């Protein structure tokens, strides 16, 4: 039973547009690099381009894990925690999460 793990982030408003682009690219590279490193993480795509003005968030993570247990392990895996603590949390003000079984 696979799990979809979807996250939407809003970046800090005080960041310049140039800083936001750099932050988004760093988030994308950091999270997508976890496939093959974090057991059970099957797919990870970070969407940072094509955002329409009707959007109220800046970055979307669309990931697939092999099971609910793999999602729990992913949350505390040192490589994931390192990316979250250095590339995501310092630059975001809001996080919305939706996890569901597929």
C-alpha positions in Angstrom: 0.0 0.0 0.0 1.8 3.1 -1.3 1.5 6.5 0.3 1.4 9.9 -1.4 3.1 12.7 0.6 2.2 16.1 -0.7 3.6 19.3 0.9 2.9 22.9 0.0 5.2 25.7 1.3 5.0 29.4 1.3 8.3 31.2 1.2 9.2 34.1 3.5 7.8 37.3 2.0 11.0 39.3 2.9 13.0 37.3 0.4 13.8 39.0 -2.9 12.6 37.3 -6.1 16.2 36.3 -6.8 16.5 34.8 -3.3 13.2 32.9 -3.8 14.5 31.4 -7.0 17.7 30.2 -5.3 15.8 28.8 -2.3 13.3 27.0 -4.5 16.1 25.4 -6.6 17.9 24.4 -3.4 14.8 22.8 -2.0 14.2 20.9 -5.2 17.8 19.6 -5.4 17.9 18.7 -1.8 14.6 16.8 -1.6 14.9 15.1 -5.0 18.3 13.8 -4.1 16.8 11.8 -1.3 15.5 9.1 -3.7 17.9 6.2 -3.4 19.1 7.5 -0.1 16.0 7.2 2.1 14.7 3.7 2.1 11.1 3.4 0.9 11.1 6.8 -0.9 10.0 5.8 -4.4 9.5 9.1 -6.1 10.1 12.7 -5.2 9.2 15.7 -7.5 9.5 19.3 -6.3 7.5 21.7 -8.5 9.0 25.2 -8.5 8.1 26.5 -12.0 4.9 27.5 -13.8 3.2 28.9 -10.7 0.1 31.0 -11.7 -0.9 34.2 -9.9 -4.0 32.4 -8.5 -1.7 30.3 -6.3 -1.2 31.0 -2.6 1.9 28.9 -2.0 5.3 28.8 -3.7 6.7 25.2 -3.7 5.1 21.8 -4.0 6.5 18.4 -3.0 4.9 15.4 -4.6 6.4 12.2 -3.3 5.5 8.6 -3.2 6.6 6.2 -0.5 6.2 2.4 -0.4 4.1 2.3 2.9 2.8 4.3 5.9 5.8 2.9 7.8 8.2 4.2 5.1 6.6 7.6 5.5 7.2 7.5 9.3 10.8 6.5 8.7 11.3 9.2 6.1 10.2 11.9 8.5 13.1 11.1 10.9 15.7 9.9 8.4 18.9 12.0 9.0 19.3 12.9 5.3 15.7 14.2 5.1 16.0 16.0 8.4 19.2 17.7 7.2 17.5 19.0 4.0 14.5 20.2 6.0 16.5 22.0 8.6 19.0 23.7 6.2 17.1 24.2 2.9 13.4 24.4 3.8 12.6 25.6 7.3 14.8 28.7 7.4 13.1 30.1 4.3 9.4 29.1 4.7 6.6 30.6 6.8 3.8 28.1 6.1 3.6 24.3 5.5 0.5 22.4 4.5 0.7 18.5 4.3 -1.6 15.9 2.8 -0.7 12.2 3.2 -2.9 9.5 1.7 -2.9 5.9 0.7 -3.0 5.1 -3.0 
